[in-house]
């Protein structure tokens, strides 16, 4: 099978391309700038947008996995954030899908986001049957792309969609890396009183789920929520990271209401909500339809992440 992976040199892309290559597939990686890789054959496509030309990248391809996206950022400097997100995540995605269908691609796997359901859950986890309630330009652009893709597919090209939560693992960036830094440095974290549950996803488990969507017949026309299936509270995550890093977790108890108020006062309400609120996913559909289960446990995944962090970020011998 010949697979085109967009964003092949990114955080998820590297893990996915390695897995697909090891399984015997031919992997072509679409990248913005030339990069040598043992995991994929690179093809430079530049920036992704409504006018990107994909003909050369799609030649001879059976399946497209679309990972590349304008990702969620805390402080967006774009004059019109929604337009900026949609230019890449909606119009760029639709353009690729249309050209893929015309090129005879058999299946298009789109990695969306659990954020299309909302930012937090109450008593019940999100499921694929619940009406999406995206909040913010990133989630809105991903949901718009899902709807547009449904119109492109069904005309000779199958569509499969995955909605992951926060993804972590070696080479992680953003808030998860910031949390790793805080735990490693022994900073006291005011998180001990938080009683939430959050679904997370190890990058190796996401790669495995994507591979299932590439090859499994039952993935056609389906949308799947996916996670590690071992939901953690924020204090549990901090303690687990500390254990993996072989340091002492330093947690102090401050009421979540106080944390939320402080976050709002300093303009960090969204970040505090992710630490204090719950976001759980019901992943029974992918288990039932594809027989998928995560190959890596949370302790194993956090240990791998800690090894990378200590070696690549701290420069320690592992």
C-alpha positions in Angstrom: 0.0 0.0 0.0 1.2 3.5 -0.9 0.5 6.2 1.7 0.9 10.0 1.6 1.3 11.5 5.1 1.1 15.3 5.4 3.1 16.9 8.2 5.3 13.8 8.0 8.2 15.5 9.8 6.0 16.7 12.7 5.4 15.3 16.2 2.8 12.8 15.2 4.0 12.4 11.6 7.4 10.9 12.6 5.9 8.3 14.8 3.3 7.3 12.2 5.7 7.1 9.3 8.0 4.9 11.2 5.2 2.5 12.1 3.9 2.4 8.5 7.4 1.8 7.1 8.0 -1.0 9.6 4.7 -2.6 8.5 5.9 -2.7 4.9 4.1 0.2 3.4 5.6 2.7 1.1 5.4 6.1 2.8 5.7 9.5 1.0 5.9 12.5 3.3 4.6 15.9 2.4 6.7 18.6 4.1 7.0 22.4 3.9 10.8 22.3 3.5 13.1 19.5 2.3 14.2 17.1 5.1 16.0 13.8 4.8 14.4 10.9 6.6 14.7 7.2 6.8 11.0 6.9 7.6 9.5 8.4 4.4 10.3 9.7 0.9 10.0 13.5 1.3 8.2 15.7 -1.2 8.1 19.5 -0.7 4.7 21.1 -1.0 5.3 24.4 0.9 2.5 26.0 2.8 -0.9 24.3 2.8 -3.9 26.3 1.6 -6.7 26.4 -0.9 -4.3 26.8 -3.9 -1.6 24.2 -3.0 -0.8 21.9 -5.8 -0.8 18.2 -4.8 -0.5 16.4 -8.2 3.1 15.1 -7.8 2.6 14.2 -4.2 -0.5 12.2 -5.0 0.9 10.2 -7.9 0.4 6.5 -7.3 -1.0 7.0 -3.8 -3.7 4.7 -2.3 -4.3 6.4 1.0 -3.8 10.0 2.3 -3.3 10.6 6.0 -3.8 14.3 6.6 -2.0 15.5 9.8 -0.7 18.9 8.8 -2.8 21.7 10.3 -2.6 25.2 11.8 -2.6 24.1 15.4 -4.2 25.6 18.5 -2.1 28.4 20.1 -2.6 30.3 23.3 -1.8 33.8 22.1 -2.9 34.1 18.4 -1.5 37.2 16.7 -3.6 36.8 13.5 -5.9 39.7 12.8 -8.7 37.3 12.1 -7.8 34.0 13.9 -10.8 32.1 12.5 -10.0 33.0 8.9 -6.3 32.1 9.5 -7.3 28.6 10.9 -9.9 28.0 8.1 -7.4 28.9 5.3 -5.3 25.9 6.3 -7.6 23.5 8.2 -10.7 23.9 6.1 -9.9 25.2 2.7 -6.4 23.6 2.6 -7.9 20.3 3.6 -10.8 20.4 1.2 -8.4 21.3 -1.6 -6.2 18.3 -0.8 -9.2 16.0 -0.6 -10.6 17.1 -3.9 -7.3 16.5 -5.7 -6.9 13.2 -3.9 -10.3 12.0 -5.2 -9.4 13.1 -8.7 -6.1 11.3 -8.5 -7.8 8.0 -7.6 -6.9 7.9 -3.9 -9.0 5.1 -2.3 -9.2 6.4 1.3 -8.6 9.7 3.1 -7.8 9.6 6.8 -8.3 13.0 8.5 -7.0 13.6 12.0 -9.4 16.1 13.6 -9.7 16.9 17.3 -11.8 16.0 20.3 -12.2 19.7 20.7 -15.0 19.7 18.1 -17.1 18.3 21.0 -16.3 21.1 23.4 -13.7 22.0 26.0 -15.0 20.1 29.0 -17.2 17.2 30.0 -19.7 16.9 32.9 -21.1 13.6 34.2 -20.7 11.7 30.9 -17.7 11.4 28.5 -18.1 12.7 25.0 -19.2 10.2 22.4 -19.3 10.4 18.6 -23.1 10.5 18.7 -23.3 13.8 20.6 -23.7 16.9 18.5 -20.4 18.8 18.2 -20.1 22.0 20.1 -16.7 23.5 19.0 -15.5 26.5 20.8 -12.8 28.8 19.5 -11.4 29.1 15.9 -9.2 26.0 16.0 -12.1 23.7 16.9 -14.5 25.5 14.6 -12.1 25.1 11.7 -11.6 21.3 12.4 -15.4 20.8 12.6 -15.9 22.7 9.4 -13.3 20.6 7.7 -15.0 17.4 8.8 -18.3 18.6 7.3 -16.6 19.6 4.0 -14.8 16.3 3.7 -18.1 14.4 4.0 -19.2 16.2 0.8 -16.0 15.3 -1.0 -16.0 11.6 0.0 -18.6 9.2 -1.2 -17.7 9.8 -4.8 -15.1 7.1 -5.2 -13.0 7.9 -2.1 -13.6 6.7 1.4 -13.3 8.9 4.5 -12.2 8.0 8.0 -11.9 10.6 10.8 -10.1 10.4 14.1 -10.7 12.8 17.0 -7.8 12.7 19.5 -7.5 14.6 22.8 -4.1 16.0 24.0 -1.3 14.0 22.4 2.0 13.5 24.3 5.2 11.5 23.9 8.8 12.1 22.7 9.2 15.4 20.9 6.1 16.9 22.5 5.8 20.6 22.7 3.4 23.2 24.2 1.7 22.8 27.6 2.8 19.2 28.1 6.5 20.1 27.7 5.9 23.0 30.1 4.5 20.6 32.7 7.4 18.3 32.2 9.8 21.2 32.9 7.9 22.3 36.0 7.9 18.7 37.5 11.6 18.2 36.7 12.6 21.4 38.3 10.6 20.6 41.4 8.4 23.6 41.2 5.5 23.5 43.8 2.3 23.1 41.8 -1.0 24.2 43.3 -2.9 21.2 41.9 -3.4 18.7 44.8 -7.0 19.6 45.4 -8.1 19.1 41.8 -10.6 16.2 41.3 -11.0 15.9 37.5 -10.5 13.2 34.9 -8.9 13.8 31.5 -8.4 11.6 28.5 -4.9 11.7 27.0 -3.3 9.9 24.0 0.3 8.7 23.6 1.7 9.5 20.2 2.5 5.8 19.6 -1.1 4.9 20.3 -2.4 7.5 17.9 -0.1 6.2 15.2 -1.4 2.7 15.8 -5.1 4.0 15.6 -4.3 5.8 12.3 -2.8 2.6 10.9 -6.0 0.8 11.8 -8.0 3.4 9.9 -5.7 3.0 6.9 -6.2 -0.7 6.6 -9.4 -1.8 8.3 -12.4 -2.0 6.0 -14.8 -1.0 8.8 -13.1 2.4 9.1 -14.7 3.7 5.9 -17.2 6.4 6.5 -16.7 6.4 10.2 -15.6 8.9 12.9 -13.8 7.7 16.0 -12.8 9.2 19.3 -9.5 7.7 20.5 -7.5 7.8 23.7 -5.2 5.8 26.0 -8.3 4.6 27.9 -6.6 5.3 31.2 -8.0 8.7 32.2 -6.0 10.6 34.8 -6.7 13.5 37.2 -4.2 16.4 37.0 -2.6 15.4 40.3 -2.3 11.8 39.1 -0.6 12.9 35.9 1.9 15.1 37.9 2.7 12.2 40.2 3.1 9.8 37.3 5.4 12.2 35.4 7.5 12.7 38.6 7.8 8.9 39.0 8.9 8.5 35.3 11.4 11.4 35.7 12.6 9.9 39.0 12.0 13.2 40.9 9.7 14.1 43.8 6.3 15.5 42.9 5.6 18.8 44.8 1.9 19.4 45.0 0.1 21.8 47.3 -3.7 22.1 47.7 -5.4 25.3 46.6 -9.2 25.2 45.9 -10.0 25.0 42.1 -12.3 28.0 42.4 -9.3 30.1 43.6 -7.2 28.8 40.8 -9.9 29.7 38.2 -10.3 33.2 39.7 -6.5 33.7 39.6 -6.3 32.5 36.1 -9.1 34.8 34.9 -7.3 37.8 36.6 -4.1 37.2 34.8 -5.6 36.2 31.4 -4.8 32.5 31.8 -8.4 31.2 32.3 -8.2 28.8 29.4 -4.9 27.2 30.6 -6.3 26.9 34.2 -9.5 25.3 32.9 -7.5 22.6 31.2 -5.7 21.8 34.4 -8.9 21.9 36.6 -11.7 20.7 34.3 -12.6 17.3 33.0 -12.5 16.1 29.4 -13.2 12.4 29.0 -13.8 10.4 25.8 -15.9 7.3 25.2 -13.7 5.2 22.8 -16.0 2.2 22.7 -16.8 2.7 19.0 -13.2 2.3 17.7 -12.9 -0.8 20.0 -16.1 -2.3 18.7 -15.8 -1.5 15.0 -12.0 -1.9 14.5 -11.1 -4.1 17.4 -8.6 -1.4 18.4 -7.0 -1.1 21.7 -3.9 1.0 22.6 -0.7 -1.1 22.4 1.1 1.1 24.9 0.0 1.5 28.5 0.1 4.9 30.2 3.1 4.0 32.5 5.0 2.7 29.4 4.1 5.8 27.5 5.1 8.2 30.2 8.4 6.3 30.7 9.2 6.7 27.0 8.4 10.4 27.2 10.6 10.8 30.3 13.5 9.0 28.7 13.3 11.3 25.7 13.0 14.4 27.9 16.0 13.5 30.0 18.1 12.8 27.0 17.0 15.4 24.5 16.0 18.3 26.7 18.3 17.8 29.8 21.1 16.2 27.9 21.3 13.4 30.6 22.7 9.9 29.8 19.8 7.5 29.8 
